[in-house]
Amino acid sequence: MSDASIVPGGVDSSLPEASEGPAPASITEGLAEVLPVNAKRKDGKNDVFYNPAQVFNRDLSVLVLSVFAKVREEEFAEKDRLRLERFRAKVKVPEVVQGEQADERENEACKELPKEGDQPPSSLLGQEEVPNEGDQPGLRSKEEVPNEGDQPGPSSKEMRQLQLPTPSGLKVLEALAATGIRTVRYAKELPFGPGGIASIVANDLDPNAVVRPNTGEHMKRNFAHNELPSHVQAVNSDANAHMYSKRAKGTGGLGLSAYDVIDLDPYGTVAPFIDSAVQAVADGGLLCITSTDMPVLGGNHPETCFARYGGSALKCGYVHEMALRLVLHAFATAAARCGREVRPLLSVSIDFYVRLFVRVFDSPARVKRHASKTGLVHQCVQCESFFVQKFGEIEGSKEAKFKVARVTVPGSECPECKGRMKVGGPFHCGPLYDRDFLQRCLQVCSAENMSSLPGIVSWKKITGLLTAMSEENDEALYYKLPNLCKSLKVNQMPLRQFRGTLISLGYRVSHFHREPQAIKTDAPNHVVFDLLRLWAEEHPPTNCPLPELLKKEFSLSRPLEWKTESHEGDKVAKFLPNPEPNWGPKPRARSGVEKPEDPTEPDSKKPRREEEKLKEPRPA
């Protein structure tokens, strides 16, 4: 078998027939139906991994791709309009000439345009890559900026670009597909063509998932069972090798083989796929990222976290947000090395994993802003005080001036409780969301628009999550009110009272979409602790574990009146509980290839080997 076997998604008469006897029940999710595996392992485990806890992940992904496909289509339409305007200006069609005369002049100018299949001018050879015959149409390269002194009129390259066909939809790669259920849902729940999907490639390294003979050929069977069209393919190859072979060709170009969307959903860390993914996605394309190694991202193993993501995690109240920012930092840094910028659309902490949707642009100029969006956090080991230190500063609005950041954090001693400080990061400290894109996703969640995506079943949770995200501000990291009160052993103050007082002082404050008790604010650390000290004065603790906190003088002017935050907007359930107990990841999928028994092995060793084979690895 070759290293990369490609199987079309249409119904294949060569598929193995189902075994005799009643077929076991299939798995239905959205509009997809996944067939059970034909064979079971001796330990009773399925050969290919399926995790029902990820249904919400796939529901959210279908929604995001449906919105992104429309955004992408609108962007291409706007580029076409601007390109045509520039072309008309260069062929000098006067505005006063209208009707048939204008059409005739434009038609005469367009006669010089080369037809599809013509060899490009020799002057362009070596400057622009020529598409191969097998390449799919619809991908463009950016136009060259004319140099001063060039002859007026449209260049040959500009004329050729006008002949390129309009993209017919998104080219999607599911790099780690397993059963292929995500691909099936994309193919059946999203439209085909402009504003939808052009093609999908579902890849998996395990041959048992794709083309291993006599074991069910799971993806082929699932694609055929769901009657997927031929533009859906199953690929058996290494994900990194496949993405490197399809990487965008040249800074500033979409690339002929680059994907518009790459979906990464590994079991565990996404770190091994970062470099290849940021190079294989097209200019302006979308990366859908899942990472389930929360013990590492949550600070249990800071040395492993630094090795994987280039930043150390801390075990603090803001652990879930820092996990998002560490993964974002890893992708932004890898992209910056290639002259590309990462812009987050949605960054979500869900259950036991993080899910990020980011766009990647060819922009060497904006890569220079990476330092100003990267920082460290200085965290006190005794109280909840923290301080964010950025690496760079930008001055000027018209012409940006980049400078090394000034130190804005205290030294090795906490100014509130005199405790020791520890350092976490570096991590991404810029925005986690694109507000416009978030609002477009919320519009789809309205009652009149839900019917456009009939396969999604988690509308209530999606609506609550997106609403919580829309109310969240862009400040990096947050305090947890219960942890603040616990540091002084005082009764917990009302959340709306604490937040309302901060707002009355002129500061922004919000929750975190994963944590309703979060205090996410731009107020300085000393202001937050002044309010905590004021509460402790009114409700004295019996045995304060950190007396230094109460000794510090107030920086706020007195008297200070408590204010209660008023609720604005529609009431939407934002923080829903898990649907059932023990909601979390399932055991990792195991290879379909089992080690054959050795007839010469002593019987005394066989029971021990069977026990080891039955042990499931711990979820990441």
C-alpha positions as CSV (number, residue, x, y, z in Angstrom):
1,M,0.0,0.0,0.0
2,S,1.3,3.5,-0.8
3,D,2.0,6.0,1.9
4,A,-0.9,8.2,0.8
5,S,-3.9,6.4,-0.5
6,I,-6.8,8.6,-1.7
7,V,-10.3,7.2,-1.9
8,P,-13.2,9.3,-3.3
9,G,-16.3,9.7,-1.1
10,G,-18.9,8.5,-3.6
11,V,-20.5,5.1,-3.3
12,D,-18.0,2.4,-4.2
13,S,-19.0,-1.0,-5.4
14,S,-15.8,-2.4,-4.1
15,L,-16.7,-1.8,-0.5
16,P,-16.7,-4.8,1.8
17,E,-20.2,-6.2,2.4
18,A,-21.5,-6.1,5.9
19,S,-21.2,-9.2,7.9
20,E,-24.1,-11.6,8.1
21,G,-26.7,-11.2,10.9
22,P,-28.5,-8.2,12.2
23,A,-26.4,-5.0,11.9
24,P,-25.8,-3.2,15.2
25,A,-27.2,0.2,15.7
26,S,-25.3,3.1,14.0
27,I,-24.3,6.4,15.6
28,T,-26.4,9.4,14.5
29,E,-25.1,12.9,14.9
30,G,-26.6,15.9,13.1
31,L,-27.4,14.7,9.6
32,A,-24.5,12.2,9.7
33,E,-24.8,8.5,10.4
34,V,-21.7,6.6,11.4
35,L,-21.6,2.8,10.9
36,P,-20.2,0.6,13.7
37,V,-16.9,-1.1,13.1
38,N,-17.1,-4.6,11.6
39,A,-14.7,-6.1,14.0
40,K,-14.1,-5.8,17.7
41,R,-10.8,-6.1,19.5
42,K,-10.3,-9.0,21.9
43,D,-10.5,-6.5,24.8
44,G,-14.0,-5.3,23.5
45,K,-12.8,-1.9,22.3
46,N,-13.7,-0.3,19.0
47,D,-11.0,0.1,16.4
48,V,-11.8,3.7,15.5
49,F,-12.3,6.5,18.0
50,Y,-15.7,8.2,18.5
51,N,-16.3,10.7,21.3
52,P,-19.9,11.8,21.9
53,A,-18.6,14.6,24.2
54,Q,-17.3,16.3,21.1
55,V,-20.8,16.7,19.6
56,F,-20.9,20.3,20.8
57,N,-17.5,20.9,19.3
58,R,-18.7,19.8,15.9
59,D,-22.0,21.7,16.2
60,L,-20.0,24.9,16.8
61,S,-17.7,24.1,14.0
62,V,-20.5,23.7,11.5
63,L,-21.9,27.1,12.5
64,V,-18.5,28.8,12.3
65,L,-17.8,27.3,8.8
66,S,-21.2,28.4,7.5
67,V,-20.5,32.0,8.5
68,F,-16.9,31.9,7.4
69,A,-17.8,30.6,3.9
70,K,-20.1,33.7,3.4
71,V,-17.4,36.0,4.7
72,R,-14.9,34.5,2.4
73,E,-17.2,34.8,-0.6
74,E,-17.9,38.5,0.2
75,E,-14.2,39.2,0.5
76,F,-13.5,37.7,-2.9
77,A,-16.4,39.6,-4.5
78,E,-15.0,42.8,-3.1
79,K,-11.5,42.0,-4.4
80,D,-13.0,41.3,-7.8
81,R,-14.9,44.6,-7.8
82,L,-11.8,46.6,-6.8
83,R,-9.7,44.8,-9.4
84,L,-12.2,45.5,-12.1
85,E,-12.3,49.2,-11.1
86,R,-8.5,49.5,-11.3
87,F,-8.6,47.8,-14.7
88,R,-11.2,50.1,-16.1
89,A,-9.3,53.1,-14.8
90,K,-6.1,51.9,-16.6
91,V,-7.8,51.2,-19.9
92,K,-9.1,54.8,-19.6
93,V,-12.8,54.4,-20.1
94,P,-14.2,57.9,-19.5
95,E,-17.0,58.2,-17.0
96,V,-19.0,60.3,-19.5
97,V,-19.0,57.4,-22.0
98,Q,-22.0,55.3,-21.1
99,G,-24.1,52.5,-22.5
100,E,-23.1,50.7,-25.7
101,Q,-20.0,52.9,-26.3
102,A,-18.5,52.1,-22.9
103,D,-19.2,48.4,-23.4
104,E,-17.5,48.5,-26.8
105,R,-14.4,50.2,-25.4
106,E,-14.2,47.7,-22.6
107,N,-14.7,44.8,-25.0
108,E,-11.9,46.1,-27.2
109,A,-9.6,46.3,-24.2
110,C,-10.5,42.8,-23.1
111,K,-9.6,41.3,-26.5
112,E,-6.0,41.6,-25.5
113,L,-6.6,39.4,-22.4
114,P,-5.1,35.9,-22.8
115,K,-7.5,33.1,-22.9
116,E,-7.4,30.2,-20.3
117,G,-4.7,27.8,-21.2
118,D,-2.5,30.3,-23.0
119,Q,1.2,30.4,-22.1
120,P,2.0,33.4,-20.0
121,P,4.4,36.1,-21.3
122,S,8.0,35.2,-21.0
123,S,8.5,38.3,-18.8
124,L,6.3,36.7,-16.2
125,L,8.2,33.4,-16.1
126,G,10.1,33.1,-12.8
127,Q,7.9,35.7,-11.2
128,E,4.6,33.8,-10.8
129,E,3.9,30.2,-10.6
130,V,1.8,28.7,-13.4
131,P,-1.0,26.4,-12.4
132,N,-0.7,22.8,-13.3
133,E,-3.5,21.1,-15.3
134,G,-4.6,19.1,-12.3
135,D,-4.8,22.0,-9.9
136,Q,-8.3,23.1,-8.9
137,P,-9.3,26.5,-10.2
138,G,-10.4,29.4,-8.2
139,L,-7.3,30.4,-6.2
140,R,-5.6,33.7,-6.8
141,S,-2.3,35.4,-6.2
142,K,-2.2,39.0,-5.0
143,E,-1.5,41.5,-7.7
144,E,1.9,43.1,-7.9
145,V,2.2,46.7,-6.9
146,P,3.4,48.7,-9.9
147,N,6.7,50.4,-9.5
148,E,7.2,54.1,-10.1
149,G,8.0,54.8,-13.8
150,D,6.1,51.8,-15.1
151,Q,4.2,52.3,-18.3
152,P,0.5,53.2,-17.8
153,G,-2.2,50.7,-18.5
154,P,-2.9,47.3,-17.1
155,S,-0.1,44.8,-16.8
156,S,-0.2,41.3,-18.3
157,K,-0.5,39.9,-14.8
158,E,-3.5,42.1,-14.0
159,M,-5.2,41.0,-17.3
160,R,-4.6,37.4,-16.5
161,Q,-6.0,37.8,-13.1
162,L,-9.3,39.0,-14.5
163,Q,-9.6,35.7,-16.4
164,L,-9.3,33.6,-13.2
165,P,-12.6,32.0,-12.2
166,T,-14.3,33.0,-9.1
167,P,-13.7,30.6,-6.2
168,S,-16.5,28.1,-5.9
169,G,-16.3,27.5,-2.1
170,L,-14.0,26.4,0.7
171,K,-11.3,23.8,0.3
172,V,-11.4,22.0,3.7
173,L,-8.9,19.6,5.3
174,E,-9.8,17.5,8.3
175,A,-6.3,16.4,9.2
176,L,-7.1,13.8,11.9
177,A,-10.5,12.4,10.8
178,A,-10.8,9.0,12.6
179,T,-14.3,7.9,11.6
180,G,-14.8,10.9,9.4
181,I,-18.0,12.0,11.1
182,R,-16.9,15.7,11.1
183,T,-16.3,15.5,7.4
184,V,-19.7,13.9,6.8
185,R,-21.4,16.6,8.8
186,Y,-19.6,19.4,6.9
187,A,-20.5,17.7,3.5
188,K,-24.2,17.1,4.4
189,E,-25.0,20.2,6.5
190,L,-23.1,22.9,4.5
191,P,-24.1,24.0,1.0
192,F,-21.9,23.0,-2.0
193,G,-20.5,25.8,-4.1
194,P,-20.1,29.6,-3.6
195,G,-20.7,30.5,0.0
196,G,-20.2,26.9,1.0
197,I,-17.9,23.9,0.5
198,A,-15.9,23.2,-2.7
199,S,-14.0,20.1,-1.6
200,I,-13.2,18.2,1.6
201,V,-10.2,16.0,2.3
202,A,-10.5,13.7,5.4
203,N,-7.0,12.4,6.4
204,D,-6.0,9.9,9.0
205,L,-2.7,8.2,9.7
206,D,-4.3,4.9,11.0
207,P,-4.8,2.7,8.0
208,N,-7.6,1.0,9.9
209,A,-9.6,4.2,9.7
210,V,-9.2,4.6,5.9
211,V,-8.1,1.7,3.7
212,R,-6.9,-1.2,5.8
213,P,-8.3,-4.3,4.2
214,N,-10.6,-6.8,5.9
215,T,-11.4,-4.4,8.8
216,G,-14.3,-2.4,7.5
217,E,-12.5,0.6,5.9
218,H,-14.4,2.8,8.2
219,M,-14.2,6.2,6.5
220,K,-15.0,4.6,3.1
221,R,-18.0,2.8,4.5
222,N,-19.2,5.9,6.3
223,F,-18.8,8.1,3.2
224,A,-20.6,5.6,1.0
225,H,-23.4,5.1,3.6
226,N,-24.0,8.8,3.8
227,E,-23.9,9.1,0.0
228,L,-21.3,11.8,-0.1
229,P,-20.4,13.3,-3.5
230,S,-17.1,12.9,-5.2
231,H,-15.7,16.1,-4.0
232,V,-15.2,14.4,-0.6
233,Q,-12.1,12.3,-0.3
234,A,-10.5,10.0,2.3
235,V,-6.7,10.2,2.5
236,N,-4.4,7.8,4.5
237,S,-1.2,9.7,5.2
238,D,0.8,11.5,7.9
239,A,-1.0,14.8,8.7
240,N,2.2,16.9,8.8
241,A,3.5,15.4,5.6
242,H,0.2,16.1,3.8
243,M,0.0,19.7,5.0
244,Y,3.6,20.4,4.1
245,S,2.9,19.1,0.6
246,K,0.0,21.5,0.3
247,R,1.5,24.6,1.9
248,A,0.9,28.1,0.6
249,K,3.4,28.9,-2.2
250,G,5.1,32.1,-1.5
251,T,4.4,35.0,0.8
252,G,1.5,37.1,-0.3
253,G,-0.1,34.4,-2.4
254,L,-3.0,32.1,-1.8
255,G,-1.1,29.2,-3.2
256,L,-2.6,26.7,-5.7
257,S,-2.7,23.8,-3.2
258,A,-3.3,25.6,0.1
259,Y,-6.5,24.9,2.0
260,D,-9.1,27.5,2.9
261,V,-9.9,25.6,6.1
262,I,-7.8,23.2,8.2
263,D,-9.5,21.4,11.1
264,L,-7.1,20.0,13.7
265,D,-8.8,17.9,16.4
266,P,-6.1,15.5,17.9
267,Y,-6.5,13.4,21.0
268,G,-4.2,15.4,23.2
269,T,-1.9,18.2,22.2
270,V,-2.1,20.1,19.0
271,A,1.6,21.1,19.2
272,P,3.0,18.6,16.7
273,F,0.8,20.1,13.9
274,I,1.3,23.8,14.5
275,D,4.2,24.5,12.0
276,S,2.7,22.6,9.1
277,A,-0.9,24.0,9.7
278,V,0.1,27.7,9.6
279,Q,1.9,27.1,6.3
280,A,-0.7,24.9,4.6
281,V,-3.6,27.3,5.1
282,A,-4.3,29.8,2.4
283,D,-3.9,33.6,2.8
284,G,-6.9,34.6,4.9
285,G,-7.8,31.0,5.5
286,L,-9.2,29.5,8.7
287,L,-7.6,27.2,11.3
288,C,-10.0,25.3,13.5
289,I,-7.9,24.1,16.5
290,T,-8.7,21.7,19.4
291,S,-6.3,20.8,22.2
292,T,-7.3,18.5,25.0
293,D,-4.1,18.4,27.1
294,M,-5.6,20.5,29.8
295,P,-3.5,19.0,32.6
296,V,-0.5,20.5,30.8
297,L,-2.2,23.7,29.8
298,G,-3.6,24.0,33.3
299,G,-0.2,24.2,35.0
300,N,0.3,20.7,36.3
301,H,3.4,20.3,34.1
302,P,4.8,23.8,33.3
303,E,8.0,22.4,31.8
304,T,6.0,20.2,29.4
305,C,3.8,23.2,28.5
306,F,6.8,25.3,27.7
307,A,8.3,22.6,25.5
308,R,5.0,22.3,23.6
309,Y,3.7,25.8,23.4
310,G,6.7,28.1,24.2
311,G,5.1,29.3,27.4
312,S,4.7,28.1,31.0
313,A,1.2,27.7,32.5
314,L,0.3,28.7,36.1
315,K,-2.1,27.0,38.4
316,C,-4.3,30.0,39.1
317,G,-7.9,31.1,38.9
318,Y,-7.5,32.2,35.3
319,V,-6.2,28.8,34.2
320,H,-8.8,28.3,31.4
321,E,-8.2,31.7,29.8
322,M,-4.4,31.3,30.0
323,A,-4.7,27.9,28.3
324,L,-6.4,29.6,25.3
325,R,-3.7,32.3,25.2
326,L,-0.8,29.9,25.4
327,V,-2.2,28.0,22.3
328,L,-2.8,31.2,20.5
329,H,0.8,32.3,21.3
330,A,2.2,29.1,19.9
331,F,0.3,29.5,16.6
332,A,1.0,33.3,16.3
333,T,4.8,32.7,16.9
334,A,5.0,29.9,14.3
335,A,3.1,32.0,11.8
336,A,5.3,35.0,12.4
337,R,8.4,33.1,11.4
338,C,6.7,32.7,8.0
339,G,5.7,36.3,7.7
340,R,2.1,35.5,8.5
341,E,-0.3,37.0,11.1
342,V,-2.8,35.1,13.2
343,R,-6.1,36.9,14.0
344,P,-8.5,35.1,16.4
345,L,-12.1,34.8,15.3
346,L,-13.4,32.8,18.3
347,S,-11.4,31.3,21.2
348,V,-13.4,29.1,23.5
349,S,-12.8,27.0,26.6
350,I,-15.2,24.1,26.6
351,D,-15.5,21.3,29.2
352,F,-12.1,19.5,29.1
353,Y,-10.5,21.2,26.1
354,V,-9.9,24.4,24.2
355,R,-11.3,25.2,20.7
356,L,-9.9,28.1,18.7
357,F,-10.9,29.5,15.3
358,V,-8.2,31.8,13.9
359,R,-7.4,33.3,10.5
360,V,-3.9,33.4,9.0
361,F,-2.9,36.2,6.7
362,D,0.3,36.9,4.7
363,S,1.3,40.2,6.3
364,P,5.0,40.8,7.0
365,A,4.1,44.4,8.1
366,R,1.6,43.3,10.7
367,V,3.9,40.6,12.0
368,K,5.8,43.4,13.6
369,R,2.9,43.9,16.0
370,H,3.4,40.4,17.4
371,A,5.6,41.7,20.3
372,S,2.9,44.1,21.4
373,K,0.4,41.3,21.7
374,T,2.7,39.0,23.6
375,G,3.4,39.2,27.3
376,L,4.3,37.6,30.7
377,V,2.2,37.4,33.8
378,H,3.7,38.0,37.3
379,Q,1.6,36.2,39.8
380,C,1.8,36.3,43.6
381,V,2.1,32.9,45.3
382,Q,0.0,34.0,48.4
383,C,-2.8,36.2,47.1
384,E,-4.6,36.7,43.8
385,S,-2.5,39.7,42.7
386,F,-1.2,39.5,39.1
387,F,0.5,41.9,36.6
388,V,0.8,41.6,32.9
389,Q,4.0,42.7,31.2
390,K,4.0,43.1,27.4
391,F,7.1,42.7,25.3
392,G,6.5,45.6,22.9
393,E,4.8,49.0,22.5
394,I,3.5,50.8,19.4
395,E,3.4,54.6,19.2
396,G,1.7,56.7,16.5
397,S,-1.5,56.2,14.6
398,K,-0.5,57.0,11.0
399,E,3.1,55.7,11.1
400,A,3.5,53.0,13.7
401,K,6.8,53.2,15.7
402,F,7.7,49.9,17.4
403,K,9.6,50.0,20.7
404,V,10.6,47.7,23.5
405,A,8.1,47.8,26.3
406,R,8.8,49.6,29.5
407,V,8.6,47.6,32.7
408,T,5.2,48.0,34.3
409,V,5.2,45.2,36.9
410,P,6.6,45.2,40.4
411,G,9.8,43.4,41.4
412,S,10.1,40.0,43.2
413,E,7.8,41.1,46.0
414,C,4.0,41.5,45.8
415,P,2.9,45.1,46.6
416,E,-0.3,43.9,48.3
417,C,0.8,41.1,50.7
418,K,4.6,41.0,50.5
419,G,4.5,37.5,49.0
420,R,6.9,36.1,46.4
421,M,6.1,36.5,42.7
422,K,6.3,33.8,40.0
423,V,6.3,34.2,36.2
424,G,4.1,32.6,33.6
425,G,4.0,32.8,29.8
426,P,4.8,34.2,27.4
427,F,1.3,34.1,26.1
428,H,-1.0,36.0,23.7
429,C,-2.4,39.1,25.5
430,G,-4.4,40.6,22.6
431,P,-8.1,40.0,21.8
432,L,-9.6,36.5,21.8
433,Y,-12.4,37.3,19.4
434,D,-13.4,39.2,16.3
435,R,-16.5,41.1,17.4
436,D,-18.0,41.4,13.9
437,F,-17.7,37.7,13.3
438,L,-19.1,36.9,16.7
439,Q,-22.2,39.0,16.0
440,R,-22.7,37.2,12.6
441,C,-22.6,33.9,14.4
442,L,-25.2,35.1,16.9
443,Q,-27.4,36.2,14.1
444,V,-27.5,32.6,12.8
445,C,-28.6,31.5,16.3
446,S,-31.8,33.5,16.0
447,A,-35.1,31.5,15.8
448,E,-35.7,32.5,12.1
449,N,-32.2,31.4,11.0
450,M,-31.7,28.1,12.9
451,S,-33.5,26.2,10.2
452,S,-30.6,26.9,7.8
453,L,-28.4,24.5,9.8
454,P,-30.8,21.6,10.6
455,G,-28.1,19.3,11.8
456,I,-27.1,21.4,14.9
457,V,-28.8,20.2,18.1
458,S,-26.8,22.3,20.7
459,W,-28.5,25.6,19.8
460,K,-29.2,26.5,23.5
461,K,-25.6,25.9,24.6
462,I,-24.1,27.6,21.5
463,T,-26.4,30.7,22.0
464,G,-25.5,31.0,25.6
465,L,-21.7,30.6,24.9
466,L,-21.7,33.1,22.1
467,T,-23.7,35.6,24.2
468,A,-21.3,35.2,27.1
469,M,-18.4,35.8,24.7
470,S,-20.1,38.9,23.3
471,E,-20.3,40.4,26.8
472,E,-16.7,39.7,27.6
473,N,-14.1,42.4,27.3
474,D,-10.6,42.1,25.8
475,E,-8.5,42.4,29.0
476,A,-6.0,39.6,29.5
477,L,-6.7,37.3,32.5
478,Y,-9.1,37.8,35.4
479,Y,-9.7,37.5,39.1
480,K,-12.1,35.0,40.7
481,L,-14.3,36.6,43.4
482,P,-14.4,33.5,45.6
483,N,-10.6,33.3,45.5
484,L,-10.3,37.0,46.5
485,C,-12.5,36.5,49.5
486,K,-10.9,33.3,50.5
487,S,-7.5,35.0,50.7
488,L,-8.8,37.0,53.6
489,K,-11.3,34.4,54.9
490,V,-14.2,36.9,54.7
491,N,-17.7,36.2,53.6
492,Q,-18.1,36.4,49.9
493,M,-19.5,39.7,48.7
494,P,-22.2,39.8,46.1
495,L,-20.8,39.6,42.6
496,R,-23.0,42.3,41.1
497,Q,-22.1,44.6,43.9
498,F,-18.3,44.2,43.4
499,R,-18.7,44.6,39.6
500,G,-21.1,47.5,39.8
501,T,-18.7,49.4,42.1
502,L,-15.8,49.0,39.7
503,I,-18.1,50.2,36.8
504,S,-19.0,53.3,38.9
505,L,-15.3,54.1,39.3
506,G,-15.0,54.2,35.5
507,Y,-13.5,50.8,34.8
508,R,-14.6,48.1,32.4
509,V,-15.6,44.8,34.0
510,S,-17.1,41.5,32.7
511,H,-17.1,37.8,33.3
512,F,-15.2,35.1,31.4
513,H,-17.3,32.9,29.1
514,R,-16.2,29.9,31.1
515,E,-16.4,31.4,34.6
516,P,-19.4,33.4,35.8
517,Q,-17.6,34.4,39.0
518,A,-14.8,36.0,37.0
519,I,-13.8,39.7,37.5
520,K,-12.2,40.6,34.1
521,T,-11.4,44.3,34.4
522,D,-9.0,47.0,33.3
523,A,-8.8,48.3,36.9
524,P,-5.3,48.3,38.4
525,N,-4.5,45.6,40.8
526,H,-4.5,48.0,43.8
527,V,-8.0,49.2,43.0
528,V,-9.4,45.6,43.1
529,F,-7.7,45.0,46.4
530,D,-8.9,48.3,47.9
531,L,-12.4,47.1,47.3
532,L,-11.5,43.8,49.0
533,R,-10.0,45.7,52.0
534,L,-13.1,47.9,52.2
535,W,-15.3,44.8,52.4
536,A,-13.1,43.2,55.0
537,E,-13.5,46.4,57.1
538,E,-17.2,46.1,57.0
539,H,-17.1,42.3,57.5
540,P,-14.0,41.7,59.7
541,P,-12.5,38.2,59.3
542,T,-12.0,36.2,62.5
543,N,-8.5,34.9,61.6
544,C,-7.0,36.7,58.5
545,P,-4.2,34.5,57.0
546,L,-2.7,37.5,55.2
547,P,-2.6,40.5,57.6
548,E,-0.3,42.5,55.3
549,L,-3.3,42.8,52.9
550,L,-5.2,44.7,55.5
551,K,-2.3,46.9,56.6
552,K,-1.8,48.6,53.2
553,E,-3.3,52.1,52.9
554,F,-6.2,52.9,50.6
555,S,-5.4,54.4,47.2
556,L,-9.1,55.3,46.5
557,S,-10.7,58.4,48.0
558,R,-13.2,57.9,50.7
559,P,-16.1,57.7,51.3
560,L,-16.7,55.0,48.8
561,E,-20.3,53.8,48.1
562,W,-21.1,50.3,46.9
563,K,-23.0,50.2,43.6
564,T,-25.0,47.3,42.2
565,E,-24.6,46.3,38.6
566,S,-27.7,46.6,36.5
567,H,-28.6,43.9,34.0
568,E,-29.0,45.0,30.4
569,G,-30.0,43.0,27.4
570,D,-31.9,39.7,27.0
571,K,-31.7,37.1,29.6
572,V,-29.9,34.1,28.1
573,A,-28.6,31.1,30.0
574,K,-24.9,31.5,29.5
575,F,-23.3,28.9,31.8
576,L,-25.1,25.6,31.3
577,P,-24.2,22.4,33.3
578,N,-22.8,19.3,31.7
579,P,-25.6,17.0,30.2
580,E,-24.6,14.0,32.3
581,P,-22.3,13.0,35.2
582,N,-18.6,12.2,34.4
583,W,-18.8,14.2,31.2
584,G,-15.4,14.1,29.7
585,P,-13.0,12.5,27.2
586,K,-13.2,8.8,26.3
587,P,-10.1,6.6,26.3
588,R,-7.8,7.1,23.4
589,A,-8.3,5.1,20.2
590,R,-6.0,2.1,19.9
591,S,-4.3,0.9,16.8
592,G,-6.2,-1.8,14.8
593,V,-3.0,-3.8,14.5
594,E,-2.6,-6.2,17.4
595,K,0.6,-7.9,18.4
596,P,0.4,-11.6,17.5
597,E,0.8,-14.1,20.2
598,D,4.2,-15.8,20.6
599,P,3.7,-19.6,20.9
600,T,7.1,-19.9,22.5
601,E,6.2,-17.4,25.3
602,P,5.9,-19.1,28.8
603,D,2.4,-19.4,30.2
604,S,3.5,-17.5,33.3
605,K,4.0,-14.3,31.3
606,K,0.8,-14.5,29.3
607,P,-1.6,-13.3,32.1
608,R,0.6,-10.3,32.8
609,R,0.8,-9.3,29.1
610,E,-3.0,-9.6,28.8
611,E,-3.5,-7.3,31.8
612,E,-1.1,-4.7,30.2
613,K,-3.0,-4.9,27.0
614,L,-6.3,-4.2,28.7
615,K,-5.0,-1.1,30.4
616,E,-6.3,2.1,28.8
617,P,-4.0,5.1,28.7
618,R,-4.9,8.0,30.8
619,P,-6.8,10.7,28.9
620,A,-4.6,13.7,28.2
